[in-house]
Amino acid sequence: MEGIFYDTVTVGERGQVVIPAKARRDFAIKPGDKLIVLQGMGKMGIILVHAKHMSKLFTSLTRHVG
């Protein structure tokens, strides 16, 4: 599972988790960045998507619609 599994994290009392350093480096996540939280794998998981990538995806999709 190399490249897929980064580490385990613990959810704090306020619902916060720390994204492992290697994942932050690999995905260029910096303090203050916005991440979108999506449902993944049915209700078995959570997907985090960098907001800047989602806006690019939506822009691309809207160009091809219509």
N, C-alpha and C positions, 0 to 999 in steps of 0.2 A: 504494500500500500504506500510505497514511497511516493512522495509528491502529492498524496491525497490526505494522509493523516499527519497532522502537525503535533498535536498534544491533547491532553484532556484539560479542561478548565472547570473551575468551581463557580457556581452562581452565588453571588453575595446576597445579603439581606435586601438590598435595594434592586435586585435583579441584574446587577452588573457582572460582566465577565471580562477577563483580560485576554485579548487576542495574542497568541504566542508571537514572540519577536520575529521568528523566521517567516511566519505568515504575513506579518506586517511588512517585512522587507520584500517578500515575493510579490505582494499585491500593492506595494507603494502606499500603504495606509499611514497617514500622518496625523498627529494630534489636530483635532478640529474638523477632520474630514467627516462627511456625512455618509452613512451606510444605510441601505434600505434592507429591511428585514422581511423575508418572504417565507411562506410555508414551503417546505420541501419534503419529498418522499411521503406523500400523504400527510399524516400528522406525526410522523416519526422524527422529523428534523427541522432545522432552520437553515435558511440560506441567507448569507449576507452578501449584498452586491454594492459595490462602490457607486454612489449616486452619479458620479460623472460618467460612468459607463452606461447606466440606465438611460440617461438623457440622450446619449449617442445612439443607443438602440432604438429608442422611441422616435428620434429624428429620422433615422434610416427607415423605419417601418412606415412612417407617415409619408415619406417620399414615394413609396411603392404602392400605397393604397390609393385607389381612385383612378 
